[in-house]
C-alpha cells in the first residue's frame, strides 16, 4: 500500500474518531441530563461505531492485520452500532 493511501486512511480514521467521540459524548450528556434510557442506548450505538473505526485502524496499522480484515472488523462493528442505534429509536421513554 502506498504511503499516500496509508496517510489518508490514518487521517480519515482520526477524523472519524474525533467526530464519533463528540457525538457519543453529546448523546451521553443528553442521557445524563434527561435520564432517558433511549439516549443512553444511542450513545452506546455511536460509541460502538466509533470503536469499530478505532479498532480497525489500530489492527491494520499496528497489528499487521490486512486491509480486508480491517474493513471486516470495521464493518461488523458499524453494523452492530447501527442495530443498537435503531433499537434506541424504538425504546419508549
C-alpha positions in Angstrom: 0.0 0.0 0.0 1.4 3.4 -0.9 2.4 6.0 1.7 -0.3 8.4 0.4 -3.1 5.9 0.9 -1.8 4.9 4.4 -1.7 8.5 5.4 -5.2 9.2 4.0 -6.5 6.2 6.0 -4.9 7.4 9.2 -6.3 10.9 8.6 -9.8 9.8 7.9 -9.8 7.3 10.8 -8.7 10.1 13.1 -11.5 12.4 11.9 -14.0 9.5 12.4 -12.6 9.0 15.9 -12.9 12.7 16.8 -16.4 13.2 15.3 -17.7 9.9 16.7 -16.4 10.6 20.1 -18.1 14.0 20.0 -21.4 12.6 19.0 -21.1 9.8 21.6 -20.3 12.4 24.3 -23.2 14.7 23.4 -25.6 11.7 23.4 -24.3 10.6 26.8 -24.5 14.1 28.2 -28.1 14.3 27.0 -28.8 11.0 28.7 -27.3 12.3 32.0 -29.4 15.4 31.8 -32.7 13.7 30.9 -32.3 10.2 32.2 -33.9 8.8 29.0 -32.8 5.2 28.5 -33.0 5.6 24.8 -30.3 8.3 24.8 -28.0 6.0 26.8 -28.5 3.3 24.2 -28.0 5.8 21.4 -24.6 6.8 23.0 -23.6 3.1 23.2 -24.5 2.7 19.5 -22.4 5.7 18.4 -19.6 4.5 20.7 -19.7 1.1 19.1 -19.4 2.6 15.6 -16.5 4.8 16.7 -14.8 1.9 18.4 -15.1 0.0 15.1 -13.1 2.7 13.3 -10.6 2.8 16.0 -10.0 -0.9 16.3 -9.8 -1.4 12.5 -7.2 1.3 12.2 -5.2 0.0 15.1 -5.4 -3.6 13.8 -4.3 -2.5 10.3 -1.5 -0.1 11.3 -0.1 -1.6 14.4 -1.0 -5.3 14.5 -0.3 -6.2 10.8 -3.9 -7.1 10.0 -4.6 -6.9 6.3 -6.7 -4.1 4.9 -9.5 -6.5 4.1 -9.6 -7.9 7.6 -9.6 -4.3 9.0 -12.5 -3.4 6.8 -14.3 -6.5 8.1 -13.7 -5.6 11.7 -15.0 -2.0 11.0 -18.0 -3.3 9.1 -19.1 -5.7 11.8 -18.9 -3.0 14.5 -20.7 -0.4 12.3 -23.5 -3.0 11.7 -23.7 -3.7 15.4 -23.7 0.0 16.2 -26.4 0.8 13.7 -28.5 -2.1 15.1 -28.1 -0.5 18.6 -29.0 2.9 17.3 -32.1 1.5 15.6 -33.1 -0.2 18.9 -32.6 3.1 20.8 -35.1 4.8 18.4 -37.7 2.2 19.2 -37.4 2.5 23.0 -40.2 4.1 24.9 -39.4 6.8 27.4 
